[in-house]
């Protein structure tokens, strides 16, 4: 009976993990395939990575990658800044108002991207704004702000307010208290917000597609257009690199959290 009780949950977890990570494993393996645009294995090669940014499609990938990273960096930093001030402000509201505001914050998170993308497209058209990189950045900031608030607000609520009061009693200004007390206390939430919003911005396709000019393409838009033409080894190599980067950042974030918890325990 003990064996069965352990076997069934472990098998279930194993099947779930296999279902999630098997497609990624196939993608990584075929990024080293020497046969271009085929699911037939022709041998191991690094050619797809070496030639990733060469040729006309390589230049398109490079341009879209630069655009995507720039937009994601601006959107993640701006949304995190908004999230910090919003989360701090929410804590000073009454409990009923806090519940109402946080409920409104959840709405954009569960809203389909299609609705959000069309809504911002109509808003920019109403304001007379031409589709450009600016409208793309604004739309991504609006997409990321609710997620930033959800990442930062738990750390703000966990923060010991007596530290803030003690700093003010000892003569610290509001700016000094914010910089030297509040920010270090909520730093794990800020880092989580930056990573989450950056990933969301890089991953977004629908909102970008509705709110940018056809002359500008983000990386998901480029990958989607390449996927229409069939299997592309450069596409496999590029997505593999993105997965590795995100995976390494996640590990670094977890290791940093573990170290901080050990220091706090000591």
Buried (B, 14 or more C-beta within 10 A) or exposed (E): EEEEEEEEEEEEEEEEEEEEEEEEEEBBEBBBBBBEEEEEEEEEBEBBBEBBBEEEBBEBBBBBBEBBBEBBBBBBBBBBBBBBEBBBEBEEEEEEEBEEBBEEBEEBEEEEBEEBBBBBBEBBEEEEEEBBBEBBBBBBBBBBBBBBBBBBBBBBEEBEEEBBEEBBEEEBEEEEBBEEBBEEBBBBBBBBBBBBBBBBBBBBBBBBBBBBEEEBBBBBBBBBEBEEEEBBBBBBBBBBBBBEEBEEBEEEBEEEEEEEEEEEEE
